[in-house]
Amino acid sequence: MCSSDLVVSVEVAKAEEIRTKVAAEQADAKVIADRAEGIRVNCKTELDKTVPIQKEAEAAVKCINKGDIAILKKLNNPPKAIKPVGQVLCMMFGMKPTQKIDDPETGKKVLNWWGETIKLLGDPNMTVKLINYDKDGMTQQLIDDIAPFLAEESFKPAVLKSTSEVAMNLSKWVHAMDQCYRVGLVVGPLKADLAKAEAEYEAVRKVLAVKEAALAKVEADNRGVPRTECVVCMAATVSTVLVPCGHLCLRSEEHTSE
């Protein structure tokens, strides 16, 4: 083999080596990208579960009108079923009473949660705050604190309906926020996994882009250079070149032993 053939062979082999490595890394990158896509789909599936919940919560809030709130505000001693709704509402907005009043049932001093409820309901932007409530800012401690109230039969919207429309709708809102938080417990780790997978893919993609560019350059440099591997077995190096000229100078294998 002459020196020029050797150079061609080396260059082609170099291109083939780079091509093989790039193909392998492209396959690895696809695995990472597919994993990230799978996590993204799972994340969206879980988040989609909150859509009807949030719509129901917003619909409940929009049913609350100023007239109904005004009626509640006039109640110095509201029905027993309504008080827990006000207390939970205050807890969710971080309000805690500093004053105590006499419990009409037990005669003992208890925190005046209803007084805080009246203040909260007196906010002219209350409905807006309910709709834009920071669901992601809810803590496990808050969920644990309100859980006993939500577990009570008397806290269910259907039960509260006969007592107060406002209390019923506020109860719907509280239950909806609780559900959103629980969905968030599933989505949170998925988001973290997704961010990790996307960062991993981005790092691989950057390295891969450099190698793909290197391969493109080598292939561009080799464009027009004859390949040196056998066109039949695609493995051995060629040793003979046949140029068609119209002359019959070779015989088939079965006649060469004559």
N, C-alpha and C positions, 0 to 999 in steps of 0.2 A: 504494500500500500504506500503510495507516495505521500509526501508531507502535507499536501493540500487536502488529500482525502482524510488524513488523520485529523486535521483541524476541523473539517466539516463534521467528522464523526464525533469529536469532542463537543462541539457546539450543540449538535443535535441531542447528544446524550445529556448535556447540561440543561437544555430546555425541557427534555423529558423528565429529568429529576425534579426540576422546579414545578413542572406541571403536576406531577404525582403528589408532591407535598402540598401544593395549593388545593388540589382536589380533596385531599384528606382533611385539610383545615376547613375547607368549605363545608364538608360533611359535618365536622364537629360544630361549626357555627350554626348550621341548620338545626342540629339537635338542641342547642341552647335556645335558638329563636323559637323552635316549636314548644319547648318547655315554658318559655315566657308567655307565649300565646295561650297555652293551656291554662296557666295561672290567671291571665287576663280574662279569659272566658269565665272561669270559675268566680273570679272577683265580680264581674259584671252580673253573673247569675244571682249571686247573693245580694248585691246592691239593688237589683231589680225587684227583689222581694220587699224592699222598703217603699217602693213607689206607691202602691195602693194604700199602704199604711199611712204615708205622709198625706196622701190625697184625702183620706178619711179624716185625718186630724185637722187638716185645713178646712174641710167642709164643716166639721164640728165647731171650729172656732168662728167661722163665718155665720153660724147660726146664733151666736151670742150677740145680743143687741144691748144697747145702752139702757133701754127700759127695764130689761130683766135684771141687769146689774144694779140698777137703781133700787129695785125692790129688795135685793139681797142686802144692799148697804144699809137699808133702814131697819134690818133685823138685828136687834141687840142680842137676842137669844134665838138663833136660827134652829131649825129642826136638827135633831141629833144626826141624821144621815148626811146633812150638808157639811157639818163641821170638819170631818176628816178630809173631804175634798179640798177645802180651803187650806187645811194644814199641809197636805201634800203639795199643793200649789206653792205655798210659801217656801217649803223645803226645797223645791226644785229651782226656785229663784234666789236661794240663799238667804231668805229672810227668817229671822228668829225673834220671837217676842222677848221683851225685857220685863214686861209687867205680868203680874199674876192676878187672877180673879177667883172668886168663889165658884166652885163647880156647883150648879144648882141641884145636881143629883146626889153628890157625895158630901157637899159642904166643905170640901178641902180646897186649898189654894192650888190652882193649876195655871200653867202658862196661857196667856191670852192670845191663842193662835187666831181667833176670829178677828181680833183687833188688827192684826197684821194682814189678814185676808182682805179686810175692808180697804186698807191702804193700797194693797196690790190691785184690787179691782178698780180703785179710784184713778189709776193711771190711765189717761186718755189714749195712750199708745199700747194698751194692754194686748189687744188682739194682734197687733203687728208683732209684738214681742213673742207672743205665743207661736205665730207662724214662722218667725225667724229664730226660734229657740236654738241655742247652740247644742245640738245633739252630740257632737263629737266631744264637747266639754263635760259631758256627764261622767261621773265617777262610779266605781263599783260600790263605794261607801254609800253614795246617794241611793243607788238601786237597792242596796240591802236595807237601807232605812225606810224606804217607801214600800218595800215588798209586803210587809204584814198588812198594810192598808189595802193594797191591790188584791190581796188574797181573800179579803172579806166579801161575802155575798152582797152586803149593803153598798159596796163600792162599785158594783157593776152598773153600767149605764142603763140597762133595762130596768133595774130596780129603782134607780134614782129618777127615772123619767116621771113617775107619778108624784115625786116630791118637788123637783125643780128642773126645768129645762136647762138652765145655765149649769147647774151641778152635773147634770147628765152629760152635757157637751164637754165640760171640763174633765170629767172622768174619762170620756173617750180620748181626749187629747193626752192625758196622763198615760193611759194604757198604750197609746200609739208610740209615745216617746220611749216607754219601757221596751217595747218590741224593737224599735230602731236601735236601741243600745245593744240588745242581745244579738241582733244581726251584725252589728259593728264588731262584736267579739269574734265573729267568724271572719269578717272582711279585713279586720286589722292585720292579722298575721299574713293573709293573702297579699295585701298591699305591700307588706315588708318583703315577702318572698318575690313578688313581682319586681320591686325596685332592685333587689339583688340580682335577679336573673337578667334584667335589662342592662344593668351596669356591667355584668359579666359579658353579655353579648356585645355591648358597645366596645369593650376593651378588645375582644377577639376580632370584631369587625375592623377596628383601626389597624391592627397588625395584619389582618388578612388583606386589607386594601393596599398596603405597602407591597406585599408579596404578589398580589395580582398585577400591580403596576410593573413589578420586576419581570414577571412572566410575560406580560404584554410587550415589554421592551425586547426581551430575548427572542420572542417569536417574530417581532417586527424585524429584528436584525437577521433572523434566519429565513425570512420570507424570500423565496426564490432559490434558496440553497437546496440542492437535491438531497433527499433522505438517503441514508446509508444502510438502513435495514432492508432485509429481503422482503419483497412485496408479497411473497407467498406465505412464509412462516412468520413474518413480522418479528423475527428474533435474531437470526444470524446476520452477520454483516455481509453485504453483497461482494462478490468477487468477479462477477461477469455481467456485462451490460449487453443486452441484445438490441440492436438497432434494425428495425424492419426495412429491408431494401428490395424485397421481391425475390431474392435468390433462395433456393431450397438447399440448405446446407446441414440440416440436422434431421435425425430420424427419431422416431418414437422409441421408448425404452425397450419394447419387445423385439425391435429389429437390430439393436446395437450389438448383439452377440453373434451375428453372422460372420 
